[in-house]
Amino acid sequence: MAKKLLAEFFGTFWLVLGGCGSAVLAAAFPDVGIGLLGVALAFGLTVLTMAYAIGHISGCHLNPAVSFGLLAGGRFPARELIPYVLAQVIGGVAAGGILFVIASGAAGFDVTAGFASNGFGEHSPGGYSLGSALVCEVVMTFMFLLVIMGSTDERAPKGFAPIAIGLCLTLIHLISIPVTNTSVNPARSTGVALFAGGWALQQLWLFWVAPIIGGILGGAVYRFFEEGKK
């Protein structure tokens, strides 16, 4: 169990450092910024690389919503849920701390500008409402769980799950960065919100509630698909 939790810590650390780091440090870098597409790819690549690196150790959840979804889908034991979530959140916060140290070395850095935090209303990149943000996060996480459970099903082609999951997360970001800056992961949201403070912490509740609801629904629906399989 200790190895599983350490793997989840490092995996979530890499997801937040790679994904949020690309948004904070590289998205709008003068002249050669990677933009929305680059940030979306960065998040997808973190999951893809970690799925190959630690998938055989911990299952590579990297996300409390995924752990809840896999529990609902009958793929994950309830006794491991809380330890996994704690390891993921600690990994996310550790990455947020490292990113803060790196970013604060630049003149003019202002953590209150957002620090890749998720938000709605005036803090949504596109000004989307709470209702829009809620629906978006639930649906995106729901679809993420369907892809995760389907690609790791014993009937699916072997060895390709990390690619499908990484590309799915990339697509999710391409759709939803303008709406919420894309969470679908409470650990990712918490890891940067703790350093941004203010509005990011005030709105953090949504980015726990909506992804977990979506994850549970996605896991439960795929469990229905699995019933009676041969």
N, C-alpha and C positions, 0 to 999 in steps of 0.2 A: 504493500500500500504506500509506503514511503516513497518508493521509486515512481509510482504513478503520480503522486501529488507533486513531486519535484519536476516531473515531466510536464505536468499541467502548468506549474509555475513558469517554467522557462518558455513553454509554448505560448502562453498568454503574454508573457513579457515581450516575446518577439513580435507577436501580432500587434500589440499596442505601439511598440517602438517603431516597427516597420511601417504600419499604417498611419498612425497619428504623426509619427516623425516625418513621413513624406509630406503630410498636409502642412505641418508647421514649418518645416525647414526648406522644402523644395517646391511646393505647389506654385508659389508665386515668385520664386527666385528670379532676380533680374535677368531678363533676356532669355534664359533657358529654363523657365519654370515648367514643371511637368503637368500642371493643371489638373482638372477633374479626372481625366482619363488616367493620368499617371497615378493619382492617389487611389483610384479604384483598382488599378492593377497591383499596386503595392499591397493593399489589403488581401487581394486574392493570392498573391505570391507568398505572403506570410503563412497563410493556411496551407497552401499546397506544399511548401517546403517542410513545414512542421508535421504535416500528415505523414510524409515519408520518413521524417526523422524520429517521431515519437508515437506514431499511430499504433505501432506494435507494442508499445509500453503502456500507454494510458488510454488509447482510443482517440487521442487528440481532440478533446472537446473544445478547450480554450474559451469557453463561453457558458455561463450559467444557464442561458436559455436552451442551449444544445443539451446540457446535462438533464434539465427538466424534460425536454422533449424526448430524449432517449429513454428516460424513466417511464414517461407516458406510453412510449412505443414498446415497452417490454424488453429493451436492450440494455438496461442499466439498473443495478441494484439500489434500492432506496437507502441502504446503510452508507453508501459512498457519496450520496448527493451533497451533503453539507461540507464534508472535507474537500470535495472537488471544487465547489463554489468558492470556498475560502482560499484555496490555492490559486484559483483563477483571479480572484479580486486582488490578492496580494501581488501576484505577478503583474497585473495591470497597473497597480499603484507604483510598483517598483520601476516599471518602464516609464510611467509618467514623471517620476522623480528624475530619472536619467535624462529624459527629454528636456525637462525644465532646466537642468544644469547646463546641457548643451546649448539650448536656445537662449538662455540668459546671457551667454557670452557675446551676443551680438548687440551692437549699439542700437538703442531704440526699441528693444524687445519689450512688449507689454503683454503680460499673461492675461490681463483682464480683457484683452481683445477677443478672447475665445479659446485659444490654445487647443483647437480641434475639438471643442466640446460640442455636444449635441443639444439642439434647442428647437423651440417652436415659437410661433408668433413673431415678435420683433427679432428674436434670436435664431430664427430659421433662415438659412442662406437665401431662400426665395420668398420669405415672409409668409410661409404657410401656417395655418391655424393649428390649434391643439387637436381638433378633430381630424384634420388631414394627417398630422404627425402620428396620431394614435393608429389610424387605419393603415397607414403606410408601414409602420414598424411591425404591427401584428401580421399583416399579409406577407411582408418580406421575410420575416422570421419563419412563418408557416411554410413558405415555399423552400426556404433554406433547409428546414428539417425534412421535407419530402425528398429533396435531392440527397441529403446526407444518408437517410435511411434507405433510399432506393439504390444508391450507388454502392452501399456497403452490404446490401442484401446478398445472401449466399448464392442467389440465382443470377446476380449481375456479373458482367465481365470482370475478371480478377485483375487487380493491380492498377485500375484506372480511377478508383474512387477519389484519390487526392486531386486529380486533374478536374474532375467534374465538380467537386466541392469548391476548389479554388476559383474556377471560372464562374460558378454560381455566385460566390461572394463578390467577385468583380462586377458581375451584372447587377447585383443588388445595389452596389455603390453607384453604378452609372445611372440607375433609376432614381435613387433616393437621396443622394448627396444634396440636391437642391432643396429637398423637403426638410430633412432633420440633420443634415451632415452625416447621416447614416450611423445608426447604432447597431441594431439587431444583436447586441451583445452588452449586457449590463456591466461586465468587467471592463470592457473597452471604455464605456462611458464614465465609469467611476474613476478609472485611472487618470484621466485628464481633468475631470470636473473638480476633484479635490484640490488641484493646484490652481485652476481658474477661479474657483470660489464664486461668490455672488450668485448671479442668475443661473450659472451652470449647475450649482448645487441645488438651487430652488427648483429647477426643472428636471433634476436627475430622476425623480420618482417615475416619470413616464418611461424612461429608458431602462427601467427594471420591469415595470408592470407589463408594458406592451410586448417586448420580446419574449418574456416568459409565457404570456398567454399564447402568442403565436407559436412558440416552440411546443407547448403542450398540445395545442390543436394539431400541429403538423405530425407530431409523434403518434397521436391517437388515430389520426386518419390513416397513416401508413400501417399502423397495427391492424386496422380493418382490412387493408389490402393483403396482409400476410396471413390472415385467418384462413385456414383450410388449404394452405399451399402444399404442394407435393414436393 
